[in-house]
Every structure is written in structure tokens, then in C-alpha cells.
Amino acid sequence: MVPIRTLEPADRAWIARHLLELNPADRYLRFGYSANDEQIHRYVEQLDFDRDEVFGICNRQLEPIALAHLAFPEPAEHKQCAEFGVSVLERARGRGFGSCLFERAVMHARNEGVSMLFVHALSQNTAMLKIARNAGASVRRDGPETEAYLQLPPANLDTRVAELVEQQFAEMDYQFKRQAKQFWDFLASVQEVRREHHPPTQ
């Protein structure tokens, strides 16, 4: 099980750090345009955590390596539909993180009463479209853009329990990684102080 955290407003800086690390080509695929740093900061500030869900995966150094945004439309009566977007850092690819985030978003969407999940992507975003196709989505290409539609079954006891378990697992994993990082950072600082006071002899 890949630990996937549900992110909160306090995680905006973490989200921005991930998106800013995307190279220009990946920014273009994620947003549909060549987003600059200012546009990314604006996107992060405008995230509505009361309405949408944002999921993240971090490595042992707590670096944000993969991120997904499950966006719900307004007004609220149209919440039976949602749109999915994802990004994975180049150095973290090939491990199925995009698919894991998609499955996590599908589970949450079902539990929220969503019956149709949309993916709007550039046609050259083959990785995202492959994830959608593998999940059984209907894919329609219109020139440079492609839309995928996935019909979702209703939630059940299994999906609700599974989401609770995954949330708890992800939070425990994050706290463990955070404590481990604090320990190793402290140890590194102690070793640095020792080097300063006891420089190696020639």
C-alpha cells in the first residue's frame, strides 16, 4: 500500500514546492499551458480545501514527489461529478504513483456520491490517458485535447472502511518519516559541531 496523505490548507507550501519542481514540459502537461512560477503560486492559493480534495505522496525526506487534485464543480448540487488531475516528479516515475493516486481519488469520489469522474488532458499526456484507459474510462480525443469519462459505482461499506484505513496508514507513515528525519537532521548537526571543534589533523 502506497501511503497517500489527504492534504490540508497548512500544506499549501508543500504543494507549491512540488509543482514548482516540475520541469516546463511537465507543467505544460499538468495545466494545459506553460505555467510560470507566479501562476503556480496563484493556483495553490486558490485551492478550495472545503470543496476539493488534494492528495500527496512524499519520500523519506518528506519531499513531495506526487500530487493529485480531485476538483468538484460548483454549485454543490452538481457534486455527482468530479475532475482528476495528477503530477509526478520525473525522478519518481515508473513506480505506479499516478495510478495509486487515481485509485485513491476514485475511492474518495465514490464515498462522496460521485457517479462520473472526468479527466481533461492534452492528447500527448499519454501517461495520464493510459491510467484512465486502464481504469475502464471512455476516452474521446478532440485535436490537441482529450477527455476521459469514468462511470463510478456507488459507495459501499468496503470503500468507506478502506478509505479510513488508508488515511490512518498514510498519517502514521508521515509521522514516522517526520520523526526519522528530525532524528537524522539532529545527528547531522551534532556531527557538524564535532567537526568544527575537532578538525581532522594532517
For each residue, the residues with C-beta under 8 A, 3 or more apart:
1: 166 169
2: 57 96 97 100
3: 57 169 170 173 174
4: 55 56 57 100 101 104 166 170
5: 55 56 57 58 170 171 174
6: 53 54 55 167 170
7: 11 14 15 49 54 55 56
8: 11 49
9: 12 47 49
10:
11: 7 8 14 15 54 56
12: 9 15 16 44 45 47
13: 16 17
14: 7 11 17 18 56 58 64
15: 7 11 12 18 19 44 47 54 56 64 67
16: 12 13 19 20 40 41 44
17: 13 14 20 21 63 64
18: 14 15 21 22 56 64 65 66 67 87 89
19: 15 16 22 27 30 35 40 43 44 67 87
20: 16 17 37 40
21: 17 18 64 89
22: 18 19 26 27 30 87 89
23: 26 27 90
24: 27 28 34
25: 28 29
26: 22 23 29 30 87 90
27: 19 22 23 24 30 31 34 35 40
28: 24 25 31 32 33 34 35 122
29: 25 26 32 121 122 124 125 128
30: 19 22 26 27 35 85 86 87
31: 27 28 35 39 43
32: 28 29 120 121 122 145
33: 28
34: 24 27 28
35: 19 27 28 30 31 39 40 43
36: 39 40
37: 20 40 41
38: 41 42
39: 31 35 36 42 43
40: 16 19 20 27 35 36 37 43 44
41: 16 37 38 44 45
42: 38 39 45 46
43: 19 31 35 39 40 46 47
44: 12 15 16 19 40 41 47
45: 12 41 42
46: 42 43
47: 9 12 15 43 44 52 54 69
48: 51 52
49: 7 8 9 52 54
50:
51: 48 71 72 74 76
52: 47 48 49 69 70 71 72
53: 6 69 70 105 108
54: 6 7 11 15 47 49 67 68 69 70
55: 4 5 6 7 67 68 70 101 104 105
56: 4 5 7 11 14 15 18 64 66 67 68
57: 2 3 4 5 64 65 66 67 92 97 100 101
58: 5 14 61 62 63 64 65 174 177
59: 62 63 65 92
60: 177 180 181
61: 58 181
62: 58 59 174 177 178 181
63: 17 58 59
64: 14 15 17 18 21 56 57 58 67
65: 18 57 58 59 88 89 91 92 97
66: 18 56 57 86 87 88 89 92 97 98 101
67: 15 18 19 54 55 56 57 64 86 87 88 101
68: 54 55 56 84 85 86 87 101 102 104 105
69: 47 52 53 54 84 85 86
70: 52 53 54 55 82 83 84 105 108 109
71: 51 52 82 83 84 85
72: 51 52 76 79 81 82 112 114
73: 78 79 81 82 83
74: 51 78
75: 78
76: 51 72 79
77:
78: 73 74 75 81
79: 72 73 76 82 112 113 114
80: 113 114 115 116
81: 72 73 78 114 115 116 117 118
82: 70 71 72 73 79 105 109 112 114 116 117 118
83: 70 71 73 117 118 119 120
84: 68 69 70 71 102 105 117 118 119
85: 30 68 69 71 119
86: 30 66 67 68 69 98 101 102 128 131
87: 18 19 22 26 30 66 67 68
88: 65 66 67 92 93 97 98
89: 18 21 22 65 66 92 93
90: 23 26 93
91: 65
92: 57 59 65 66 88 89 95 97
93: 88 89 90 97 127
94:
95: 92
96: 2 99 100
97: 2 57 65 66 88 92 93 100 101
98: 66 86 88 101 102 127 128 131
99: 96 102 103 131 134
100: 2 4 57 96 97 103 104
101: 4 55 57 66 67 68 86 97 98 104 105
102: 68 84 86 98 99 105 106 131 132 135
103: 99 100 106 107 135
104: 4 55 68 100 101 107 108 166
105: 53 55 68 70 82 84 101 102 108 109 117
106: 102 103 109 110 117 135 150 152
107: 103 104 110 111 159 162 163 166
108: 53 70 104 105 111 112 163
109: 70 82 105 106 112 114 117 152
110: 106 107 113 114 152 153 154 155 159
111: 107 108 155 159 160 163
112: 72 79 82 108 109
113: 79 80 110 154 155
114: 72 79 80 81 82 109 110 117 152
115: 80 81 151 152 154
116: 80 81 82 149 150 151 152
117: 81 82 83 84 105 106 109 114 137 149 150 152
118: 81 82 83 84 147 148 149 150
119: 83 84 85 128 129 132 137 147 148 150
120: 32 83 145 146 147
121: 29 32 125 128 129 145 146 147 148
122: 28 29 32 125 144 145 146
123: 129 141 143 144 145 146
124: 29 144
125: 29 121 122 128 129 146
126: 129 130
127: 93 98 130 131
128: 29 86 98 119 121 125 131 132
129: 119 121 123 125 126 132 133 139 146 148
130: 126 127 133 134
131: 86 98 99 102 127 128 134 135
132: 102 119 128 129 135 137 139 148 150
133: 129 130 136 137 139 148
134: 99 130 131
135: 102 103 106 131 132 150
136: 133 150
137: 117 119 132 133 148 149 150
138: 148 149 150
139: 129 132 133 146 147 148
140: 146 147 148 149
141: 123 145 146
142: 145 146 147
143: 123
144: 122 123 124
145: 32 120 121 122 123 141 142
146: 120 121 122 123 125 129 139 140 141 142
147: 118 119 120 121 139 140 142
148: 118 119 121 129 132 133 137 138 139 140
149: 116 117 118 137 138 140
150: 106 116 117 118 119 132 135 136 137 138
151: 115 116
152: 106 109 110 114 115 116 117
153: 110
154: 110 113 115
155: 110 111 113 159 160
156: 159 160
157: 160 161
158: 161 162
159: 107 110 111 155 156 162 163
160: 111 155 156 157 163 164
161: 157 158 164 165
162: 107 158 159 165 166
163: 107 108 111 159 160 166 167
164: 160 161 167 168
165: 161 162 168 169
166: 1 4 104 107 162 163 169 170
167: 6 163 164 170 171
168: 164 165 171 172
169: 1 3 165 166 172 173
170: 3 4 5 6 166 167 173 174
171: 5 167 168 174 175
172: 168 169 175 176
173: 3 169 170 176 177
174: 3 5 58 62 170 171 177 178
175: 171 172 178 179
176: 172 173 179 180
177: 58 60 62 173 174 180 181
178: 62 174 175 181 182
179: 175 176 182 183
180: 60 176 177 183 184
181: 60 61 62 177 178 184 185
182: 178 179 185 186
183: 179 180 186 187
184: 180 181 187 188
185: 181 182 188 189
186: 182 183 189 190
187: 183 184 190 191
188: 184 185 191 192
189: 185 186 192 193
190: 186 187 193 194
191: 187 188 194 195
192: 188 189 195 196
193: 189 190 196 197
194: 190 191 197 198
195: 191 192 198 199 200
196: 192 193 199
197: 193 194
198: 194 195
199: 195 196
200: 195
201:
202:
